[in-house]
Amino acid sequence: MEHSSNDIAALQERNRRVEADKAWETSWTRRLFIATLTYASAVLFMHLNGFEKELLQALIPSGGYLLSTLTLPPLKQWWIGKRRT
């Protein structure tokens, strides 16, 4: 019986970690952090390569990233539903 209790406790702990990882993966904190890093990297790259209006143009890749995070969850749900049938 003791072995079963330990197994259950280990599974519950694993589930907590998996849920925390999933929450992080879908959080707006993570999305905005990545978008900010993308923006800063794009500004630096564009500035070093002589682009004009690099502050404005750098919005394109970071905006594209944010847009993809908004459109991919519905696409994922559609794909999962289609795969089940």
PDB file with SEQRES, HELIX, SHEET and CRYST1 records, atoms N, CA, C and O in Angstrom:
SEQRES   1 A   85  MET GLU HIS SER SER ASN ASP ILE ALA ALA LEU GLN GLU          
SEQRES   2 A   85  ARG ASN ARG ARG VAL GLU ALA ASP LYS ALA TRP GLU THR          
SEQRES   3 A   85  SER TRP THR ARG ARG LEU PHE ILE ALA THR LEU THR TYR          
SEQRES   4 A   85  ALA SER ALA VAL LEU PHE MET HIS LEU ASN GLY PHE GLU          
SEQRES   5 A   85  LYS GLU LEU LEU GLN ALA LEU ILE PRO SER GLY GLY TYR          
SEQRES   6 A   85  LEU LEU SER THR LEU THR LEU PRO PRO LEU LYS GLN TRP          
SEQRES   7 A   85  TRP ILE GLY LYS ARG ARG THR                                  
HELIX    1 AA1 GLU A    2  GLU A   25  1                                  24    
HELIX    2 AA2 TRP A   28  LEU A   48  1                                  21    
HELIX    3 AA3 GLU A   54  GLN A   57  1                                   4    
HELIX    4 AA4 LEU A   59  ARG A   84  1                                  26    
CRYST1    1.000    1.000    1.000  90.00  90.00  90.00 P 1           1          
ATOM      1  N   MET A   1       0.826  -1.198   0.000  1.00  0.00           N  
ATOM      2  CA  MET A   1       0.000   0.000   0.000  1.00  0.00           C  
ATOM      3  C   MET A   1       0.868   1.259   0.000  1.00  0.00           C  
ATOM      4  O   MET A   1       0.525   2.249  -0.647  1.00  0.00           O  
ATOM      5  N   GLU A   2       1.978   1.224   0.716  1.00  0.00           N  
ATOM      6  CA  GLU A   2       2.876   2.370   0.778  1.00  0.00           C  
ATOM      7  C   GLU A   2       3.427   2.707  -0.608  1.00  0.00           C  
ATOM      8  O   GLU A   2       3.572   3.876  -0.965  1.00  0.00           O  
ATOM      9  N   HIS A   3       3.725   1.683  -1.367  1.00  0.00           N  
ATOM     10  CA  HIS A   3       4.243   1.893  -2.719  1.00  0.00           C  
ATOM     11  C   HIS A   3       3.220   2.629  -3.588  1.00  0.00           C  
ATOM     12  O   HIS A   3       3.588   3.509  -4.366  1.00  0.00           O  
ATOM     13  N   SER A   4       1.979   2.287  -3.464  1.00  0.00           N  
ATOM     14  CA  SER A   4       0.916   2.934  -4.237  1.00  0.00           C  
ATOM     15  C   SER A   4       0.760   4.403  -3.844  1.00  0.00           C  
ATOM     16  O   SER A   4       0.548   5.251  -4.711  1.00  0.00           O  
ATOM     17  N   SER A   5       0.860   4.710  -2.574  1.00  0.00           N  
ATOM     18  CA  SER A   5       0.757   6.101  -2.112  1.00  0.00           C  
ATOM     19  C   SER A   5       1.897   6.939  -2.673  1.00  0.00           C  
ATOM     20  O   SER A   5       1.696   8.085  -3.075  1.00  0.00           O  
ATOM     21  N   ASN A   6       3.091   6.362  -2.698  1.00  0.00           N  
ATOM     22  CA  ASN A   6       4.243   7.077  -3.261  1.00  0.00           C  
ATOM     23  C   ASN A   6       4.066   7.308  -4.758  1.00  0.00           C  
ATOM     24  O   ASN A   6       4.406   8.374  -5.271  1.00  0.00           O  
ATOM     25  N   ASP A   7       3.534   6.310  -5.453  1.00  0.00           N  
ATOM     26  CA  ASP A   7       3.296   6.445  -6.888  1.00  0.00           C  
ATOM     27  C   ASP A   7       2.272   7.540  -7.171  1.00  0.00           C  
ATOM     28  O   ASP A   7       2.446   8.342  -8.088  1.00  0.00           O  
ATOM     29  N   ILE A   8       1.214   7.566  -6.383  1.00  0.00           N  
ATOM     30  CA  ILE A   8       0.170   8.583  -6.559  1.00  0.00           C  
ATOM     31  C   ILE A   8       0.732   9.974  -6.284  1.00  0.00           C  
ATOM     32  O   ILE A   8       0.453  10.917  -7.025  1.00  0.00           O  
ATOM     33  N   ALA A   9       1.522  10.101  -5.223  1.00  0.00           N  
ATOM     34  CA  ALA A   9       2.125  11.395  -4.892  1.00  0.00           C  
ATOM     35  C   ALA A   9       3.069  11.850  -6.003  1.00  0.00           C  
ATOM     36  O   ALA A   9       3.102  13.032  -6.343  1.00  0.00           O  
ATOM     37  N   ALA A  10       3.829  10.924  -6.564  1.00  0.00           N  
ATOM     38  CA  ALA A  10       4.744  11.265  -7.655  1.00  0.00           C  
ATOM     39  C   ALA A  10       3.966  11.705  -8.897  1.00  0.00           C  
ATOM     40  O   ALA A  10       4.360  12.655  -9.573  1.00  0.00           O  
ATOM     41  N   LEU A  11       2.876  11.023  -9.192  1.00  0.00           N  
ATOM     42  CA  LEU A  11       2.042  11.405 -10.338  1.00  0.00           C  
ATOM     43  C   LEU A  11       1.407  12.778 -10.134  1.00  0.00           C  
ATOM     44  O   LEU A  11       1.338  13.581 -11.065  1.00  0.00           O  
ATOM     45  N   GLN A  12       0.948  13.042  -8.927  1.00  0.00           N  
ATOM     46  CA  GLN A  12       0.344  14.344  -8.641  1.00  0.00           C  
ATOM     47  C   GLN A  12       1.372  15.466  -8.781  1.00  0.00           C  
ATOM     48  O   GLN A  12       1.066  16.537  -9.306  1.00  0.00           O  
ATOM     49  N   GLU A  13       2.585  15.213  -8.311  1.00  0.00           N  
ATOM     50  CA  GLU A  13       3.646  16.212  -8.439  1.00  0.00           C  
ATOM     51  C   GLU A  13       3.994  16.445  -9.907  1.00  0.00           C  
ATOM     52  O   GLU A  13       4.200  17.583 -10.328  1.00  0.00           O  
ATOM     53  N   ARG A  14       4.059  15.380 -10.670  1.00  0.00           N  
ATOM     54  CA  ARG A  14       4.324  15.496 -12.107  1.00  0.00           C  
ATOM     55  C   ARG A  14       3.216  16.299 -12.788  1.00  0.00           C  
ATOM     56  O   ARG A  14       3.495  17.160 -13.622  1.00  0.00           O  
ATOM     57  N   ASN A  15       1.974  16.020 -12.439  1.00  0.00           N  
ATOM     58  CA  ASN A  15       0.846  16.751 -13.023  1.00  0.00           C  
ATOM     59  C   ASN A  15       0.912  18.237 -12.701  1.00  0.00           C  
ATOM     60  O   ASN A  15       0.589  19.071 -13.547  1.00  0.00           O  
ATOM     61  N   ARG A  16       1.330  18.577 -11.478  1.00  0.00           N  
ATOM     62  CA  ARG A  16       1.480  19.990 -11.104  1.00  0.00           C  
ATOM     63  C   ARG A  16       2.543  20.666 -11.973  1.00  0.00           C  
ATOM     64  O   ARG A  16       2.353  21.793 -12.430  1.00  0.00           O  
ATOM     65  N   ARG A  17       3.663  19.972 -12.198  1.00  0.00           N  
ATOM     66  CA  ARG A  17       4.726  20.531 -13.039  1.00  0.00           C  
ATOM     67  C   ARG A  17       4.254  20.710 -14.479  1.00  0.00           C  
ATOM     68  O   ARG A  17       4.522  21.737 -15.103  1.00  0.00           O  
ATOM     69  N   VAL A  18       3.553  19.715 -14.999  1.00  0.00           N  
ATOM     70  CA  VAL A  18       3.053  19.790 -16.376  1.00  0.00           C  
ATOM     71  C   VAL A  18       2.054  20.935 -16.515  1.00  0.00           C  
ATOM     72  O   VAL A  18       2.093  21.668 -17.503  1.00  0.00           O  
ATOM     73  N   GLU A  19       1.170  21.098 -15.549  1.00  0.00           N  
ATOM     74  CA  GLU A  19       0.192  22.188 -15.589  1.00  0.00           C  
ATOM     75  C   GLU A  19       0.876  23.548 -15.517  1.00  0.00           C  
ATOM     76  O   GLU A  19       0.466  24.486 -16.202  1.00  0.00           O  
ATOM     77  N   ALA A  20       1.918  23.660 -14.690  1.00  0.00           N  
ATOM     78  CA  ALA A  20       2.658  24.919 -14.594  1.00  0.00           C  
ATOM     79  C   ALA A  20       3.377  25.220 -15.909  1.00  0.00           C  
ATOM     80  O   ALA A  20       3.383  26.365 -16.363  1.00  0.00           O  
ATOM     81  N   ASP A  21       3.978  24.206 -16.520  1.00  0.00           N  
ATOM     82  CA  ASP A  21       4.642  24.393 -17.814  1.00  0.00           C  
ATOM     83  C   ASP A  21       3.649  24.828 -18.882  1.00  0.00           C  
ATOM     84  O   ASP A  21       3.949  25.713 -19.683  1.00  0.00           O  
ATOM     85  N   LYS A  22       2.487  24.223 -18.901  1.00  0.00           N  
ATOM     86  CA  LYS A  22       1.453  24.573 -19.882  1.00  0.00           C  
ATOM     87  C   LYS A  22       0.974  26.013 -19.658  1.00  0.00           C  
ATOM     88  O   LYS A  22       0.770  26.761 -20.615  1.00  0.00           O  
ATOM     89  N   ALA A  23       0.798  26.388 -18.401  1.00  0.00           N  
ATOM     90  CA  ALA A  23       0.373  27.757 -18.087  1.00  0.00           C  
ATOM     91  C   ALA A  23       1.422  28.762 -18.572  1.00  0.00           C  
ATOM     92  O   ALA A  23       1.069  29.814 -19.105  1.00  0.00           O  
ATOM     93  N   TRP A  24       2.694  28.448 -18.392  1.00  0.00           N  
ATOM     94  CA  TRP A  24       3.764  29.330 -18.857  1.00  0.00           C  
ATOM     95  C   TRP A  24       3.759  29.421 -20.383  1.00  0.00           C  
ATOM     96  O   TRP A  24       3.889  30.512 -20.938  1.00  0.00           O  
ATOM     97  N   GLU A  25       3.614  28.302 -21.052  1.00  0.00           N  
ATOM     98  CA  GLU A  25       3.636  28.274 -22.516  1.00  0.00           C  
ATOM     99  C   GLU A  25       2.520  29.115 -23.129  1.00  0.00           C  
ATOM    100  O   GLU A  25       2.691  29.668 -24.215  1.00  0.00           O  
ATOM    101  N   THR A  26       1.395  29.216 -22.455  1.00  0.00           N  
ATOM    102  CA  THR A  26       0.255  29.955 -23.003  1.00  0.00           C  
ATOM    103  C   THR A  26       0.076  31.340 -22.371  1.00  0.00           C  
ATOM    104  O   THR A  26      -0.895  32.033 -22.675  1.00  0.00           O  
ATOM    105  N   SER A  27       0.995  31.745 -21.503  1.00  0.00           N  
ATOM    106  CA  SER A  27       0.820  33.008 -20.777  1.00  0.00           C  
ATOM    107  C   SER A  27       1.157  34.222 -21.645  1.00  0.00           C  
ATOM    108  O   SER A  27       2.002  34.162 -22.539  1.00  0.00           O  
ATOM    109  N   TRP A  28       0.469  35.315 -21.351  1.00  0.00           N  
ATOM    110  CA  TRP A  28       0.756  36.573 -22.034  1.00  0.00           C  
ATOM    111  C   TRP A  28       2.100  37.135 -21.600  1.00  0.00           C  
ATOM    112  O   TRP A  28       2.730  37.864 -22.367  1.00  0.00           O  
ATOM    113  N   THR A  29       2.557  36.819 -20.398  1.00  0.00           N  
ATOM    114  CA  THR A  29       3.877  37.257 -19.944  1.00  0.00           C  
ATOM    115  C   THR A  29       4.947  36.715 -20.878  1.00  0.00           C  
ATOM    116  O   THR A  29       5.828  37.455 -21.317  1.00  0.00           O  
ATOM    117  N   ARG A  30       4.871  35.432 -21.180  1.00  0.00           N  
ATOM    118  CA  ARG A  30       5.841  34.798 -22.081  1.00  0.00           C  
ATOM    119  C   ARG A  30       5.737  35.392 -23.483  1.00  0.00           C  
ATOM    120  O   ARG A  30       6.754  35.710 -24.101  1.00  0.00           O  
ATOM    121  N   ARG A  31       4.519  35.541 -23.983  1.00  0.00           N  
ATOM    122  CA  ARG A  31       4.328  36.079 -25.336  1.00  0.00           C  
ATOM    123  C   ARG A  31       4.912  37.482 -25.469  1.00  0.00           C  
ATOM    124  O   ARG A  31       5.617  37.779 -26.434  1.00  0.00           O  
ATOM    125  N   LEU A  32       4.615  38.345 -24.493  1.00  0.00           N  
ATOM    126  CA  LEU A  32       5.107  39.721 -24.558  1.00  0.00           C  
ATOM    127  C   LEU A  32       6.619  39.789 -24.383  1.00  0.00           C  
ATOM    128  O   LEU A  32       7.274  40.627 -25.003  1.00  0.00           O  
ATOM    129  N   PHE A  33       7.177  38.924 -23.553  1.00  0.00           N  
ATOM    130  CA  PHE A  33       8.626  38.879 -23.366  1.00  0.00           C  
ATOM    131  C   PHE A  33       9.318  38.498 -24.675  1.00  0.00           C  
ATOM    132  O   PHE A  33      10.294  39.134 -25.075  1.00  0.00           O  
ATOM    133  N   ILE A  34       8.815  37.465 -25.335  1.00  0.00           N  
ATOM    134  CA  ILE A  34       9.404  37.033 -26.608  1.00  0.00           C  
ATOM    135  C   ILE A  34       9.221  38.112 -27.673  1.00  0.00           C  
ATOM    136  O   ILE A  34      10.141  38.374 -28.448  1.00  0.00           O  
ATOM    137  N   ALA A  35       8.053  38.735 -27.719  1.00  0.00           N  
ATOM    138  CA  ALA A  35       7.818  39.804 -28.693  1.00  0.00           C  
ATOM    139  C   ALA A  35       8.761  40.978 -28.452  1.00  0.00           C  
ATOM    140  O   ALA A  35       9.262  41.576 -29.404  1.00  0.00           O  
ATOM    141  N   THR A  36       9.004  41.310 -27.192  1.00  0.00           N  
ATOM    142  CA  THR A  36       9.921  42.406 -26.862  1.00  0.00           C  
ATOM    143  C   THR A  36      11.347  42.067 -27.280  1.00  0.00           C  
ATOM    144  O   THR A  36      12.043  42.908 -27.849  1.00  0.00           O  
ATOM    145  N   LEU A  37      11.781  40.849 -27.003  1.00  0.00           N  
ATOM    146  CA  LEU A  37      13.120  40.430 -27.434  1.00  0.00           C  
ATOM    147  C   LEU A  37      13.236  40.422 -28.958  1.00  0.00           C  
ATOM    148  O   LEU A  37      14.264  40.814 -29.510  1.00  0.00           O  
ATOM    149  N   THR A  38      12.189  39.978 -29.625  1.00  0.00           N  
ATOM    150  CA  THR A  38      12.178  39.972 -31.085  1.00  0.00           C  
ATOM    151  C   THR A  38      12.281  41.394 -31.619  1.00  0.00           C  
ATOM    152  O   THR A  38      13.036  41.660 -32.554  1.00  0.00           O  
ATOM    153  N   TYR A  39      11.522  42.304 -31.023  1.00  0.00           N  
ATOM    154  CA  TYR A  39      11.541  43.706 -31.441  1.00  0.00           C  
ATOM    155  C   TYR A  39      12.936  44.306 -31.246  1.00  0.00           C  
ATOM    156  O   TYR A  39      13.474  44.944 -32.152  1.00  0.00           O  
ATOM    157  N   ALA A  40      13.515  44.101 -30.067  1.00  0.00           N  
ATOM    158  CA  ALA A  40      14.840  44.657 -29.778  1.00  0.00           C  
ATOM    159  C   ALA A  40      15.896  44.086 -30.726  1.00  0.00           C  
ATOM    160  O   ALA A  40      16.760  44.820 -31.206  1.00  0.00           O  
ATOM    161  N   SER A  41      15.830  42.802 -30.992  1.00  0.00           N  
ATOM    162  CA  SER A  41      16.783  42.178 -31.918  1.00  0.00           C  
ATOM    163  C   SER A  41      16.620  42.732 -33.325  1.00  0.00           C  
ATOM    164  O   SER A  41      17.607  42.997 -34.011  1.00  0.00           O  
ATOM    165  N   ALA A  42      15.381  42.905 -33.753  1.00  0.00           N  
ATOM    166  CA  ALA A  42      15.124  43.434 -35.094  1.00  0.00           C  
ATOM    167  C   ALA A  42      15.594  44.881 -35.211  1.00  0.00           C  
ATOM    168  O   ALA A  42      16.167  45.264 -36.230  1.00  0.00           O  
ATOM    169  N   VAL A  43      15.356  45.686 -34.177  1.00  0.00           N  
ATOM    170  CA  VAL A  43      15.821  47.079 -34.189  1.00  0.00           C  
ATOM    171  C   VAL A  43      17.341  47.112 -34.304  1.00  0.00           C  
ATOM    172  O   VAL A  43      17.886  47.864 -35.111  1.00  0.00           O  
ATOM    173  N   LEU A  44      18.020  46.309 -33.511  1.00  0.00           N  
ATOM    174  CA  LEU A  44      19.483  46.276 -33.548  1.00  0.00           C  
ATOM    175  C   LEU A  44      19.982  45.845 -34.929  1.00  0.00           C  
ATOM    176  O   LEU A  44      20.861  46.487 -35.504  1.00  0.00           O  
ATOM    177  N   PHE A  45      19.424  44.770 -35.450  1.00  0.00           N  
ATOM    178  CA  PHE A  45      19.821  44.283 -36.770  1.00  0.00           C  
ATOM    179  C   PHE A  45      19.598  45.350 -37.838  1.00  0.00           C  
ATOM    180  O   PHE A  45      20.471  45.595 -38.671  1.00  0.00           O  
ATOM    181  N   MET A  46      18.440  45.975 -37.811  1.00  0.00           N  
ATOM    182  CA  MET A  46      18.115  46.978 -38.825  1.00  0.00           C  
ATOM    183  C   MET A  46      18.983  48.224 -38.685  1.00  0.00           C  
ATOM    184  O   MET A  46      19.394  48.817 -39.682  1.00  0.00           O  
ATOM    185  N   HIS A  47      19.258  48.614 -37.453  1.00  0.00           N  
ATOM    186  CA  HIS A  47      20.109  49.782 -37.217  1.00  0.00           C  
ATOM    187  C   HIS A  47      21.527  49.522 -37.729  1.00  0.00           C  
ATOM    188  O   HIS A  47      22.121  50.375 -38.389  1.00  0.00           O  
ATOM    189  N   LEU A  48      22.063  48.343 -37.423  1.00  0.00           N  
ATOM    190  CA  LEU A  48      23.419  48.003 -37.857  1.00  0.00           C  
ATOM    191  C   LEU A  48      23.529  47.868 -39.374  1.00  0.00           C  
ATOM    192  O   LEU A  48      24.616  48.020 -39.934  1.00  0.00           O  
ATOM    193  N   ASN A  49      22.429  47.589 -40.031  1.00  0.00           N  
ATOM    194  CA  ASN A  49      22.440  47.415 -41.479  1.00  0.00           C  
ATOM    195  C   ASN A  49      21.897  48.628 -42.238  1.00  0.00           C  
ATOM    196  O   ASN A  49      21.643  48.550 -43.440  1.00  0.00           O  
ATOM    197  N   GLY A  50      21.721  49.738 -41.537  1.00  0.00           N  
ATOM    198  CA  GLY A  50      21.373  50.991 -42.184  1.00  0.00           C  
ATOM    199  C   GLY A  50      19.940  51.123 -42.670  1.00  0.00           C  
ATOM    200  O   GLY A  50      19.668  51.898 -43.588  1.00  0.00           O  
ATOM    201  N   PHE A  51      19.030  50.387 -42.077  1.00  0.00           N  
ATOM    202  CA  PHE A  51      17.617  50.516 -42.456  1.00  0.00           C  
ATOM    203  C   PHE A  51      17.090  51.870 -41.996  1.00  0.00           C  
ATOM    204  O   PHE A  51      17.526  52.406 -40.977  1.00  0.00           O  
ATOM    205  N   GLU A  52      16.160  52.407 -42.750  1.00  0.00           N  
ATOM    206  CA  GLU A  52      15.476  53.620 -42.321  1.00  0.00           C  
ATOM    207  C   GLU A  52      14.263  53.234 -41.484  1.00  0.00           C  
ATOM    208  O   GLU A  52      13.647  52.191 -41.705  1.00  0.00           O  
ATOM    209  N   LYS A  53      13.932  54.074 -40.535  1.00  0.00           N  
ATOM    210  CA  LYS A  53      12.758  53.866 -39.674  1.00  0.00           C  
ATOM    211  C   LYS A  53      12.756  52.473 -39.036  1.00  0.00           C  
ATOM    212  O   LYS A  53      11.736  51.784 -39.020  1.00  0.00           O  
ATOM    213  N   GLU A  54      13.903  52.081 -38.518  1.00  0.00           N  
ATOM    214  CA  GLU A  54      14.019  50.735 -37.939  1.00  0.00           C  
ATOM    215  C   GLU A  54      13.095  50.517 -36.747  1.00  0.00           C  
ATOM    216  O   GLU A  54      12.647  49.396 -36.506  1.00  0.00           O  
ATOM    217  N   LEU A  55      12.807  51.587 -35.997  1.00  0.00           N  
ATOM    218  CA  LEU A  55      11.899  51.432 -34.854  1.00  0.00           C  
ATOM    219  C   LEU A  55      10.498  51.042 -35.303  1.00  0.00           C  
ATOM    220  O   LEU A  55       9.813  50.274 -34.628  1.00  0.00           O  
ATOM    221  N   LEU A  56      10.084  51.567 -36.426  1.00  0.00           N  
ATOM    222  CA  LEU A  56       8.768  51.238 -36.971  1.00  0.00           C  
ATOM    223  C   LEU A  56       8.790  49.877 -37.675  1.00  0.00           C  
ATOM    224  O   LEU A  56       7.896  49.053 -37.480  1.00  0.00           O  
ATOM    225  N   GLN A  57       9.813  49.656 -38.487  1.00  0.00           N  
ATOM    226  CA  GLN A  57       9.885  48.410 -39.249  1.00  0.00           C  
ATOM    227  C   GLN A  57      10.062  47.180 -38.360  1.00  0.00           C  
ATOM    228  O   GLN A  57       9.649  46.081 -38.730  1.00  0.00           O  
ATOM    229  N   ALA A  58      10.668  47.361 -37.204  1.00  0.00           N  
ATOM    230  CA  ALA A  58      10.880  46.229 -36.295  1.00  0.00           C  
ATOM    231  C   ALA A  58       9.572  45.729 -35.691  1.00  0.00           C  
ATOM    232  O   ALA A  58       9.528  44.646 -35.108  1.00  0.00           O  
ATOM    233  N   LEU A  59       8.511  46.514 -35.830  1.00  0.00           N  
ATOM    234  CA  LEU A  59       7.207  46.052 -35.342  1.00  0.00           C  
ATOM    235  C   LEU A  59       6.677  44.879 -36.163  1.00  0.00           C  
ATOM    236  O   LEU A  59       5.865  44.094 -35.673  1.00  0.00           O  
ATOM    237  N   ILE A  60       7.131  44.757 -37.402  1.00  0.00           N  
ATOM    238  CA  ILE A  60       6.607  43.709 -38.283  1.00  0.00           C  
ATOM    239  C   ILE A  60       6.906  42.307 -37.744  1.00  0.00           C  
ATOM    240  O   ILE A  60       5.969  41.524 -37.595  1.00  0.00           O  
ATOM    241  N   PRO A  61       8.165  41.946 -37.444  1.00  0.00           N  
ATOM    242  CA  PRO A  61       8.389  40.585 -36.943  1.00  0.00           C  
ATOM    243  C   PRO A  61       7.783  40.331 -35.561  1.00  0.00           C  
ATOM    244  O   PRO A  61       7.270  39.243 -35.301  1.00  0.00           O  
ATOM    245  N   SER A  62       7.841  41.329 -34.678  1.00  0.00           N  
ATOM    246  CA  SER A  62       7.262  41.105 -33.348  1.00  0.00           C  
ATOM    247  C   SER A  62       5.741  41.055 -33.418  1.00  0.00           C  
ATOM    248  O   SER A  62       5.112  40.275 -32.704  1.00  0.00           O  
ATOM    249  N   GLY A  63       5.153  41.875 -34.265  1.00  0.00           N  
ATOM    250  CA  GLY A  63       3.699  41.809 -34.468  1.00  0.00           C  
ATOM    251  C   GLY A  63       3.286  40.501 -35.103  1.00  0.00           C  
ATOM    252  O   GLY A  63       2.252  39.932 -34.753  1.00  0.00           O  
ATOM    253  N   GLY A  64       4.093  40.022 -36.037  1.00  0.00           N  
ATOM    254  CA  GLY A  64       3.816  38.725 -36.659  1.00  0.00           C  
ATOM    255  C   GLY A  64       3.854  37.594 -35.655  1.00  0.00           C  
ATOM    256  O   GLY A  64       3.032  36.679 -35.704  1.00  0.00           O  
ATOM    257  N   TYR A  65       4.815  37.659 -34.741  1.00  0.00           N  
ATOM    258  CA  TYR A  65       4.883  36.637 -33.694  1.00  0.00           C  
ATOM    259  C   TYR A  65       3.617  36.668 -32.836  1.00  0.00           C  
ATOM    260  O   TYR A  65       3.003  35.630 -32.590  1.00  0.00           O  
ATOM    261  N   LEU A  66       3.231  37.860 -32.384  1.00  0.00           N  
ATOM    262  CA  LEU A  66       2.030  37.963 -31.545  1.00  0.00           C  
ATOM    263  C   LEU A  66       0.790  37.499 -32.291  1.00  0.00           C  
ATOM    264  O   LEU A  66      -0.062  36.816 -31.722  1.00  0.00           O  
ATOM    265  N   LEU A  67       0.686  37.862 -33.546  1.00  0.00           N  
ATOM    266  CA  LEU A  67      -0.448  37.421 -34.352  1.00  0.00           C  
ATOM    267  C   LEU A  67      -0.478  35.894 -34.462  1.00  0.00           C  
ATOM    268  O   LEU A  67      -1.544  35.282 -34.395  1.00  0.00           O  
ATOM    269  N   SER A  68       0.686  35.292 -34.628  1.00  0.00           N  
ATOM    270  CA  SER A  68       0.725  33.828 -34.739  1.00  0.00           C  
ATOM    271  C   SER A  68       0.300  33.156 -33.443  1.00  0.00           C  
ATOM    272  O   SER A  68      -0.293  32.077 -33.473  1.00  0.00           O  
ATOM    273  N   THR A  69       0.595  33.780 -32.298  1.00  0.00           N  
ATOM    274  CA  THR A  69       0.180  33.173 -31.027  1.00  0.00           C  
ATOM    275  C   THR A  69      -1.324  33.277 -30.825  1.00  0.00           C  
ATOM    276  O   THR A  69      -1.908  32.501 -30.068  1.00  0.00           O  
ATOM    277  N   LEU A  70      -1.953  34.237 -31.501  1.00  0.00           N  
ATOM    278  CA  LEU A  70      -3.405  34.372 -31.393  1.00  0.00           C  
ATOM    279  C   LEU A  70      -4.135  33.436 -32.348  1.00  0.00           C  
ATOM    280  O   LEU A  70      -5.225  32.957 -32.037  1.00  0.00           O  
ATOM    281  N   THR A  71      -3.541  33.175 -33.502  1.00  0.00           N  
ATOM    282  CA  THR A  71      -4.223  32.359 -34.509  1.00  0.00           C  
ATOM    283  C   THR A  71      -3.921  30.879 -34.381  1.00  0.00           C  
ATOM    284  O   THR A  71      -4.715  30.057 -34.838  1.00  0.00           O  
ATOM    285  N   LEU A  72      -2.805  30.511 -33.779  1.00  0.00           N  
ATOM    286  CA  LEU A  72      -2.444  29.099 -33.707  1.00  0.00           C  
ATOM    287  C   LEU A  72      -3.310  28.276 -32.757  1.00  0.00           C  
ATOM    288  O   LEU A  72      -3.623  27.137 -33.101  1.00  0.00           O  
ATOM    289  N   PRO A  73      -3.720  28.768 -31.588  1.00  0.00           N  
ATOM    290  CA  PRO A  73      -4.576  27.929 -30.734  1.00  0.00           C  
ATOM    291  C   PRO A  73      -5.866  27.472 -31.412  1.00  0.00           C  
ATOM    292  O   PRO A  73      -6.207  26.294 -31.300  1.00  0.00           O  
ATOM    293  N   PRO A  74      -6.605  28.345 -32.113  1.00  0.00           N  
ATOM    294  CA  PRO A  74      -7.795  27.836 -32.814  1.00  0.00           C  
ATOM    295  C   PRO A  74      -7.435  26.823 -33.910  1.00  0.00           C  
ATOM    296  O   PRO A  74      -8.155  25.848 -34.121  1.00  0.00           O  
ATOM    297  N   LEU A  75      -6.333  27.059 -34.593  1.00  0.00           N  
ATOM    298  CA  LEU A  75      -5.888  26.119 -35.620  1.00  0.00           C  
ATOM    299  C   LEU A  75      -5.551  24.769 -34.995  1.00  0.00           C  
ATOM    300  O   LEU A  75      -5.870  23.718 -35.552  1.00  0.00           O  
ATOM    301  N   LYS A  76      -4.908  24.810 -33.840  1.00  0.00           N  
ATOM    302  CA  LYS A  76      -4.563  23.573 -33.132  1.00  0.00           C  
ATOM    303  C   LYS A  76      -5.827  22.812 -32.743  1.00  0.00           C  
ATOM    304  O   LYS A  76      -5.895  21.596 -32.923  1.00  0.00           O  
ATOM    305  N   GLN A  77      -6.822  23.510 -32.217  1.00  0.00           N  
ATOM    306  CA  GLN A  77      -8.069  22.854 -31.827  1.00  0.00           C  
ATOM    307  C   GLN A  77      -8.763  22.230 -33.029  1.00  0.00           C  
ATOM    308  O   GLN A  77      -9.280  21.116 -32.941  1.00  0.00           O  
ATOM    309  N   TRP A  78      -8.777  22.942 -34.153  1.00  0.00           N  
ATOM    310  CA  TRP A  78      -9.371  22.412 -35.376  1.00  0.00           C  
ATOM    311  C   TRP A  78      -8.638  21.151 -35.809  1.00  0.00           C  
ATOM    312  O   TRP A  78      -9.265  20.154 -36.167  1.00  0.00           O  
ATOM    313  N   TRP A  79      -7.298  21.198 -35.776  1.00  0.00           N  
ATOM    314  CA  TRP A  79      -6.489  20.062 -36.204  1.00  0.00           C  
ATOM    315  C   TRP A  79      -6.718  18.853 -35.304  1.00  0.00           C  
ATOM    316  O   TRP A  79      -6.841  17.730 -35.793  1.00  0.00           O  
ATOM    317  N   ILE A  80      -6.777  19.073 -33.991  1.00  0.00           N  
ATOM    318  CA  ILE A  80      -7.016  17.976 -33.047  1.00  0.00           C  
ATOM    319  C   ILE A  80      -8.387  17.369 -33.290  1.00  0.00           C  
ATOM    320  O   ILE A  80      -8.529  16.146 -33.317  1.00  0.00           O  
ATOM    321  N   GLY A  81      -9.405  18.215 -33.468  1.00  0.00           N  
ATOM    322  CA  GLY A  81     -10.754  17.714 -33.729  1.00  0.00           C  
ATOM    323  C   GLY A  81     -10.832  16.923 -35.021  1.00  0.00           C  
ATOM    324  O   GLY A  81     -11.498  15.890 -35.081  1.00  0.00           O  
ATOM    325  N   LYS A  82     -10.161  17.398 -36.046  1.00  0.00           N  
ATOM    326  CA  LYS A  82     -10.161  16.709 -37.333  1.00  0.00           C  
ATOM    327  C   LYS A  82      -9.419  15.376 -37.239  1.00  0.00           C  
ATOM    328  O   LYS A  82      -9.807  14.400 -37.881  1.00  0.00           O  
ATOM    329  N   ARG A  83      -8.380  15.337 -36.458  1.00  0.00           N  
ATOM    330  CA  ARG A  83      -7.575  14.124 -36.315  1.00  0.00           C  
ATOM    331  C   ARG A  83      -8.334  13.032 -35.564  1.00  0.00           C  
ATOM    332  O   ARG A  83      -8.145  11.847 -35.838  1.00  0.00           O  
ATOM    333  N   ARG A  84      -9.179  13.418 -34.631  1.00  0.00           N  
ATOM    334  CA  ARG A  84      -9.952  12.443 -33.842  1.00  0.00           C  
ATOM    335  C   ARG A  84     -10.985  11.712 -34.680  1.00  0.00           C  
ATOM    336  O   ARG A  84     -11.325  10.565 -34.390  1.00  0.00           O  
ATOM    337  N   THR A  85     -11.485  12.367 -35.715  1.00  0.00           N  
ATOM    338  CA  THR A  85     -12.539  11.748 -36.528  1.00  0.00           C  
ATOM    339  C   THR A  85     -11.975  10.821 -37.575  1.00  0.00           C  
ATOM    340  O   THR A  85     -12.730  10.222 -38.341  1.00  0.00           O  
TER     341      THR A  85                                                      
END                                                                             
